[in-house]
Amino acid sequence: MNLDIAAVRAALTPERPAVHWRGRWHPYAEMNERANRLAARLHALGLGRFDRVAILAHNHLAHLDLVLATAKAGVVYAPVNHRLSPVELRAVFGLLRPRLLLHDAANAEAAAATGGPTVALEDYDDWLGEHPAAPDPAVGPDHPQMILLTGGTTGLPKGAVIPYRQIAFNAVNTVFSWGLRDDDCVIQATPCFHAALNVFTTPLYHLGGRVVLAERFEPGAYLATAQELGATIAFMVPTMFAMLGEHPDFDGADLSRVRWAISGGAPCPDPVRERFARRGVRFRQGYGLTEAGVNCFAITPEAAERKPWSVGRPVLHARAEVRRHDGSACAPDEIGELTLHGPHVFSGYFEAPDATAAVLRDGWLSTGDLARVDADGDFAIVGRRKEMFISGGENVYPIEIENACYDHPGVAECAVVGVADGRWGEVGLLVAVARPGAELDGDGLRAHLRERLAAFKVPKHVRLVSELPKTAAGKVVRDALREDFATTPVPVADVPRSTRENQT
């Protein structure tokens, strides 16, 4: 397996545009040269095999330089979420112990507080300089290429150790199973500091496609860039798709070259999908997690429209099973835990053997996600195992309620969590965001849900808020909803909307 993908692509397609950054295309040959210079600079500083190099910055070309330089210098790419608090950052740097930290101007103060060697990205190109080439670090497929922090919402995030084989097989799985082409173009508008970088950017780099690196997401700029540079695939989190669909330029934008769209972090609500469908953009459901590569299933647009609840079937080099608590396979349509196996599965958590042993058994990854597979072999994600709650002895899956809630024309976003109840043990709390100009009330939402769900699934409590708390990856922080309810546990379905909106 040739791990120096920058050198391979430079040999195959040297003049082809690879990455668009700050107004111009950087061809594959130039990207390889940048990675060579970075590897040489790191070697000159005494960095080598398995040394962590962290980067604390918004999207920047240096992220990709560092990813491509790993195989040349042997260092490990360790991006850090710049949205973390100072306390969280100190804990993360204590875990990773990077030998070097790259940072942008917005994060200069946080970088200085780490006390370690830093490089400002404003001086980055001059800092690279010219140095003798780094020697071959002799890294192999199972050596670490990245450490990506998992999106924990409480406590210190775990560092998922990503070997070279995971990046390579994720590229193969994505290219062949999703049908990527070398003329495809994607805008990397989600942050580079988490696994979203491996959804399309690293696969397209293996293929020889084009990636547009957006420093930050702004809906109007995204629409203009998609038209100007010919984006063929749209990948964002649901909130970003919603913002795009609500932008005044959306209806007039030329999206004819977009072959399909896919939502990361969480399924895209039906109203948002329908808005894009009216513009001719088809959605496909995806599923992945940092620990497995990150694209684990594939589905065609036609199948996605027939089965909007399904993520399809396992990708080329992957196996998936839905299992009961005792490890036996579930029957068709029986809900159990999704487990995954294949070369795209990670090595384990950095310096956390107990956490690794809890999820990796005999090469199988326990995802913690609840799923079911129908008689046709199509998988559906029901929700997180820890999100399921039991009300009056009945299992309740929040995603089922949320999907029904999205059928309401006035709902922009929603989330359901289980909260304590003296009679039923737990009951549902529905927290919803109204679409602009729409009027919502708790009784109306419950009536809407009673027409679609069994009575025990209909949430007892409803709160309307202006926005849902989310992680940097766009996932709802459900613990925050529970904590807020615990501190102000008064039902608010009949409280005037102006009051309800302030109860986030």
KAPE-V380580 format. One record per residue. N is the residue number from 1. RES is the residue in three letters. PSI is psi in whole degrees, 0 to 359 (* if undefined). Layout:
n->(N N)
res->(RES RES)
psi->(PSI PSI)
//
This chain:
n->(1 2 3 4 5 6 7 8 9 10 11 12 13 14 15 16 17 18 19 20 21 22 23 24 25 26 27 28 29 30 31 32 33 34 35 36 37 38 39 40 41 42 43 44 45 46 47 48 49 50 51 52 53 54 55 56 57 58 59 60 61 62 63 64 65 66 67 68 69 70 71 72 73 74 75 76 77 78 79 80 81 82 83 84 85 86 87 88 89 90 91 92 93 94 95 96 97 98 99 100 101 102 103 104 105 106 107 108 109 110 111 112 113 114 115 116 117 118 119 120 121 122 123 124 125 126 127 128 129 130 131 132 133 134 135 136 137 138 139 140 141 142 143 144 145 146 147 148 149 150 151 152 153 154 155 156 157 158 159 160 161 162 163 164 165 166 167 168 169 170 171 172 173 174 175 176 177 178 179 180 181 182 183 184 185 186 187 188 189 190 191 192 193 194 195 196 197 198 199 200 201 202 203 204 205 206 207 208 209 210 211 212 213 214 215 216 217 218 219 220 221 222 223 224 225 226 227 228 229 230 231 232 233 234 235 236 237 238 239 240 241 242 243 244 245 246 247 248 249 250 251 252 253 254 255 256 257 258 259 260 261 262 263 264 265 266 267 268 269 270 271 272 273 274 275 276 277 278 279 280 281 282 283 284 285 286 287 288 289 290 291 292 293 294 295 296 297 298 299 300 301 302 303 304 305 306 307 308 309 310 311 312 313 314 315 316 317 318 319 320 321 322 323 324 325 326 327 328 329 330 331 332 333 334 335 336 337 338 339 340 341 342 343 344 345 346 347 348 349 350 351 352 353 354 355 356 357 358 359 360 361 362 363 364 365 366 367 368 369 370 371 372 373 374 375 376 377 378 379 380 381 382 383 384 385 386 387 388 389 390 391 392 393 394 395 396 397 398 399 400 401 402 403 404 405 406 407 408 409 410 411 412 413 414 415 416 417 418 419 420 421 422 423 424 425 426 427 428 429 430 431 432 433 434 435 436 437 438 439 440 441 442 443 444 445 446 447 448 449 450 451 452 453 454 455 456 457 458 459 460 461 462 463 464 465 466 467 468 469 470 471 472 473 474 475 476 477 478 479 480 481 482 483 484 485 486 487 488 489 490 491 492 493 494 495 496 497 498 499 500 501 502 503 504)
res->(MET ASN LEU ASP ILE ALA ALA VAL ARG ALA ALA LEU THR PRO GLU ARG PRO ALA VAL HIS TRP ARG GLY ARG TRP HIS PRO TYR ALA GLU MET ASN GLU ARG ALA ASN ARG LEU ALA ALA ARG LEU HIS ALA LEU GLY LEU GLY ARG PHE ASP ARG VAL ALA ILE LEU ALA HIS ASN HIS LEU ALA HIS LEU ASP LEU VAL LEU ALA THR ALA LYS ALA GLY VAL VAL TYR ALA PRO VAL ASN HIS ARG LEU SER PRO VAL GLU LEU ARG ALA VAL PHE GLY LEU LEU ARG PRO ARG LEU LEU LEU HIS ASP ALA ALA ASN ALA GLU ALA ALA ALA ALA THR GLY GLY PRO THR VAL ALA LEU GLU ASP TYR ASP ASP TRP LEU GLY GLU HIS PRO ALA ALA PRO ASP PRO ALA VAL GLY PRO ASP HIS PRO GLN MET ILE LEU LEU THR GLY GLY THR THR GLY LEU PRO LYS GLY ALA VAL ILE PRO TYR ARG GLN ILE ALA PHE ASN ALA VAL ASN THR VAL PHE SER TRP GLY LEU ARG ASP ASP ASP CYS VAL ILE GLN ALA THR PRO CYS PHE HIS ALA ALA LEU ASN VAL PHE THR THR PRO LEU TYR HIS LEU GLY GLY ARG VAL VAL LEU ALA GLU ARG PHE GLU PRO GLY ALA TYR LEU ALA THR ALA GLN GLU LEU GLY ALA THR ILE ALA PHE MET VAL PRO THR MET PHE ALA MET LEU GLY GLU HIS PRO ASP PHE ASP GLY ALA ASP LEU SER ARG VAL ARG TRP ALA ILE SER GLY GLY ALA PRO CYS PRO ASP PRO VAL ARG GLU ARG PHE ALA ARG ARG GLY VAL ARG PHE ARG GLN GLY TYR GLY LEU THR GLU ALA GLY VAL ASN CYS PHE ALA ILE THR PRO GLU ALA ALA GLU ARG LYS PRO TRP SER VAL GLY ARG PRO VAL LEU HIS ALA ARG ALA GLU VAL ARG ARG HIS ASP GLY SER ALA CYS ALA PRO ASP GLU ILE GLY GLU LEU THR LEU HIS GLY PRO HIS VAL PHE SER GLY TYR PHE GLU ALA PRO ASP ALA THR ALA ALA VAL LEU ARG ASP GLY TRP LEU SER THR GLY ASP LEU ALA ARG VAL ASP ALA ASP GLY ASP PHE ALA ILE VAL GLY ARG ARG LYS GLU MET PHE ILE SER GLY GLY GLU ASN VAL TYR PRO ILE GLU ILE GLU ASN ALA CYS TYR ASP HIS PRO GLY VAL ALA GLU CYS ALA VAL VAL GLY VAL ALA ASP GLY ARG TRP GLY GLU VAL GLY LEU LEU VAL ALA VAL ALA ARG PRO GLY ALA GLU LEU ASP GLY ASP GLY LEU ARG ALA HIS LEU ARG GLU ARG LEU ALA ALA PHE LYS VAL PRO LYS HIS VAL ARG LEU VAL SER GLU LEU PRO LYS THR ALA ALA GLY LYS VAL VAL ARG ASP ALA LEU ARG GLU ASP PHE ALA THR THR PRO VAL PRO VAL ALA ASP VAL PRO ARG SER THR ARG GLU ASN GLN THR)
psi->(122 114 342 78 332 316 321 312 325 327 323 314 65 322 353 139 133 303 130 126 124 52 356 158 137 115 167 322 318 320 323 319 321 316 322 316 319 317 318 320 317 319 320 332 357 11 142 214 125 5 134 133 116 158 127 91 158 175 132 152 335 332 311 325 314 319 315 335 348 314 342 330 344 359 168 127 123 79 149 138 113 355 357 154 164 322 316 321 318 319 319 315 330 327 310 325 59 148 340 145 122 144 156 177 325 338 21 317 316 322 317 327 343 336 358 178 136 158 126 132 339 333 10 311 320 323 327 314 203 124 159 146 144 141 161 121 353 49 151 176 329 3 155 132 326 154 114 129 130 154 57 147 348 144 185 128 150 150 109 122 117 111 164 323 328 315 318 312 330 322 312 312 316 314 311 321 328 350 41 153 159 355 9 151 130 147 118 88 342 157 143 350 1 190 350 336 332 4 308 332 305 323 317 330 318 323 333 24 196 140 129 119 111 127 319 161 125 123 314 318 322 314 317 317 318 321 316 318 359 50 134 344 137 121 120 178 162 319 321 318 319 316 322 315 335 354 141 339 354 313 333 358 144 102 22 337 352 111 321 167 153 140 137 157 320 159 148 130 146 316 325 315 317 325 317 324 325 340 7 11 121 142 147 143 139 166 137 170 156 319 347 38 323 355 112 339 161 147 143 158 323 314 324 326 328 323 76 348 352 147 1 221 161 146 176 304 63 150 146 139 144 124 152 176 329 3 353 155 140 153 163 134 5 136 134 190 135 129 148 149 140 174 352 359 142 175 333 183 139 119 37 72 324 317 323 314 334 338 340 118 118 36 356 136 123 114 337 1 141 137 171 157 132 180 338 350 12 133 150 138 122 331 180 142 320 347 337 142 162 120 113 33 358 135 132 129 112 324 328 318 319 319 319 324 325 347 342 127 343 359 123 314 155 163 146 134 159 136 156 145 133 332 314 1 297 150 169 142 118 124 121 152 129 147 151 128 353 150 128 150 155 317 320 320 320 322 319 316 327 334 346 343 159 152 322 345 343 123 140 327 141 133 138 129 168 334 156 141 134 156 174 337 2 9 141 135 90 327 326 325 318 316 319 318 322 329 335 69 38 125 137 18 332 14 141 146 322 326 316 321 337 4 43 *)
//
